[in-house]
Amino acid sequence: MKKSRLSSLFGKGFFGKDNPPTHPTPRSEFWAGMRDIIPLIVGAIPFGIIFGTLATASGLSAHGTLAMSLFVFAGSSQFIAVGLIAAKTSWLLIVLTTFVVNLRHLLYAVSLLPYVKKLPQLWKVPMAFWLTDETFAVGVCRYESSAQSTFKHWYYLGAALAMYLNWQLCTLLGITVGQLVPNAADWGSDFAMSVTFIGMIVPYVKNKPMSIAVGIAGVTALLGYGLPHKLGLMVAAITGISAGMLCEKMLNPKQA
């Protein structure tokens, strides 16, 4: 199967590659996915707790906070929405802002499409809902691994479900316990989030296109830091991916 441009930029990291199931079955793939996403779950724990704390402090009810995690399940968008709610922003602007922030998931979906297009809708719908940065990082490596398996979607399901359950539990913990901890919002979440995403990216920086993509995206993110509603992140993502794809095309014109 021919790789998509975006997924080829990620290369083949350690997720889903070093220890694939020897004789893959739906069960073995499912548990392998749960196992491989554990490092990223650990990085997501403080964010879920802080979100639960901030959401209730911003005026959302406990039920509303839980509902957002259950039905939105997009950490960065949830944090932004909570900030806008606290600032008494109109719901229209909140919806538009979170929509723009989540546009990166379209890029992820395009990269995964070649591997899931033959699956029934019963699989595609939950896979799309549970698509996150972490799930994509783990899942795309398993799909692109050389290990032969017709059950890789079960691997994705295991990783996605583990991340989803973790986010719900941490949100609940933030609502019930986080409010008892003074200044829980000052735990350095920005630094922790940066470290988590660096840990996701570094294993994939193994070729020139990926290095250029990361470098251009980083510089663009810094230059666009002051843009409203975190738009600098979207601009950085699009710019970095475009630069990486252009570099790949120049280095491998026959594969264009």
Secondary structure, DSSP 8 states (H G I E B T S, - for coil): ----HHHHHH---STTTSS--SS--HHHHHHHHHHHTHHHHHHHHHHHHHHHHHHHHTT--HHHHHHHHHHT--HHHHHHHHHHHHTT--HHHHHHHHHHHTTHHHHHHHHHHHHHTTS-HHHHHHHHHT--HHHHHHHHHHHHSS---S-HHHHHHHHHHHHHHHHHHHHHHHHHTGGGSTTGGGS-HHHHHHHHHHHHHGGG--SHHHHHHHHHHHHHHHHTTTSGGGHHHHHHHHHHHHHHHHHHHHH-GGG-
